[in-house]
Amino acid sequence: MHLKIARFVNLCLVALLAGLLVGVFIVELALLEVSASVYTAVEKPKHEVFAPIMPVFNTLVIASGLVMLLLIRDRKTWVFSLTAVGVVCTIALTTTTLLVNVPINSEIINTWSVDNPPAYWEQVRDRWNLFHAIRTVLAVVALFCLLLAAMMPQPQHQYPVDGGNFGSGQERT
C-alpha cells in the first residue's frame, strides 16, 4: 500500500512538472519573434514567480521518486528499471536546471532592464531555450517511464493477516 501511495504522489508531481515544462516550452516558442524589451518584460516576472517555487517542487519530485525506489522490493524487474530511469531523468533535469537555467534566470532577474536589455540577449535566450528543451524531454521521458512502470503487473505479496494463516489472504473469524 505504501508503494501505491508513493507511486501516486510521484506520478502526480512528475505529470505536473512535465506539463509545466511543456507549457513553458510553448511560451518560449512564441517569444522567439519578439523584441529584446518585450522578451525581458515577459521573462523577468516569470522567473521571479518560479524562483521560490521550483526548488521545493523539484525536491519533492526527486524525494518521492527515491522513496518509491526504496519501496520496490524486487529490483530485478522492469517495474524497478523503468522507475529508476524515470527518477534518474528527474535528477538529470534538475541538475540541468541548477547548472544552466537558474544562473541565467538570476542574471535576467538581477541585471537586465526592460528599457535597456543587453546586446547579447538573443544568445542568452537561445542557450536557455536549448537547456529548457533538454529538461522538457527528460521530464516527458520520466513521465512515460513512470507511467509504464505503474501499468505493469505488480508482484502480489501475501502476508498473514492473522499471524498464522499465511497465504490465504483471509482472516479467521
MARLUM-136230 format. One line per field, with one value per residue (C-alpha): z, y, x negated; residue in one letter. Coordinates in steps of 0.05 Angstrom, whole numbers. Each point is the difference from the previous one (the first is absolute). Layout:
N
Z = [Z_...]
Y = [Y_...]
X = [X_...]
rest = [A_...]
END
This chain:
173
Z = [0_16_-70_-32_38_-16_-73_-2_32_-45_-64_18_13_-62_-43_27_-13_-71_-16_28_-40_-64_11_12_-63_-41_30_-16_-72_-3_26_-55_-43_52_14_55_44_-7_14_62_23_-4_28_62_35_-24_32_63_9_-12_40_70_-24_-44_49_48_-55_-32_68_11_-68_13_72_-18_-55_46_52_-54_-21_72_6_-61_28_-63_-34_-58_-35_-55_51_40_-63_-30_66_9_-71_17_65_-34_-53_55_33_-67_-17_68_-9_-68_31_56_-43_-60_6_71_-11_-63_37_55_-51_-33_67_30_-57_-60_-12_-43_-23_-17_-10_-13_-72_8_22_-59_17_72_-24_-48_53_51_-52_-19_71_14_-60_29_68_-31_-39_64_37_-54_-2_76_-3_-54_38_65_-33_-34_67_33_-55_5_42_71_40_51_68_48_73_58_25_62_17_-22_-61_-50_-72_7_-3_48_73_48_32]
Y = [0_48_-12_16_66_18_-17_42_60_-5_-8_60_43_-23_10_71_13_-28_40_64_-9_-15_62_43_-30_22_70_5_-18_57_48_-16_58_54_58_0_46_-42_-64_31_26_-70_-39_42_-10_-72_-18_40_-42_-67_15_-16_-55_-46_-20_-26_-33_-34_-24_-32_-33_-31_-19_-34_-38_-23_-23_-39_-34_-19_-32_-45_-67_-36_40_-48_19_46_37_18_15_46_35_9_30_47_22_9_44_45_5_16_53_32_-1_34_51_16_3_39_27_28_40_30_14_36_42_21_16_37_36_7_62_2_69_-22_-76_-24_-4_-75_-16_-46_-45_-4_-15_-54_-34_1_-28_-56_-24_10_-46_-52_2_-2_-63_-31_16_-31_-62_-5_4_-53_-47_10_-11_-63_-26_15_-37_-63_-58_8_-61_-18_-14_-36_9_-35_42_-42_-18_-72_-11_21_7_-7_74_-8_13_-53_15]
X = [0_-57_-29_67_4_-72_11_64_-33_-61_41_42_-62_-37_62_7_-73_1_63_-30_-65_38_43_-61_-32_61_-2_-74_14_50_-53_-51_25_7_-47_-52_42_63_-40_-30_68_28_-60_-15_67_5_-66_17_63_-34_-63_29_47_-42_-55_52_40_-60_-23_68_-3_-68_15_65_-36_-55_51_35_-65_-14_69_-7_-21_-21_-55_-8_65_22_42_-63_-41_52_11_-76_-5_57_-33_-68_33_30_-69_-32_51_-9_-75_7_46_-49_-62_27_71_-2_-64_31_65_-39_-37_65_34_-59_-35_46_43_62_-22_-71_-7_-71_-25_-13_72_13_-59_24_71_-24_-44_57_48_-48_-8_74_15_-48_33_69_-18_-28_65_42_-44_3_76_6_-47_37_68_-25_-26_67_38_-42_24_-24_-22_51_-29_45_-11_34_57_13_-72_5_42_-54_21_75_13_58_6_26_66]
rest = [M_H_L_K_I_A_R_F_V_N_L_C_L_V_A_L_L_A_G_L_L_V_G_V_F_I_V_E_L_A_L_L_E_V_S_A_S_V_Y_T_A_V_E_K_P_K_H_E_V_F_A_P_I_M_P_V_F_N_T_L_V_I_A_S_G_L_V_M_L_L_L_I_R_D_R_K_T_W_V_F_S_L_T_A_V_G_V_V_C_T_I_A_L_T_T_T_T_L_L_V_N_V_P_I_N_S_E_I_I_N_T_W_S_V_D_N_P_P_A_Y_W_E_Q_V_R_D_R_W_N_L_F_H_A_I_R_T_V_L_A_V_V_A_L_F_C_L_L_L_A_A_M_M_P_Q_P_Q_H_Q_Y_P_V_D_G_G_N_F_G_S_G_Q_E_R_T]
END
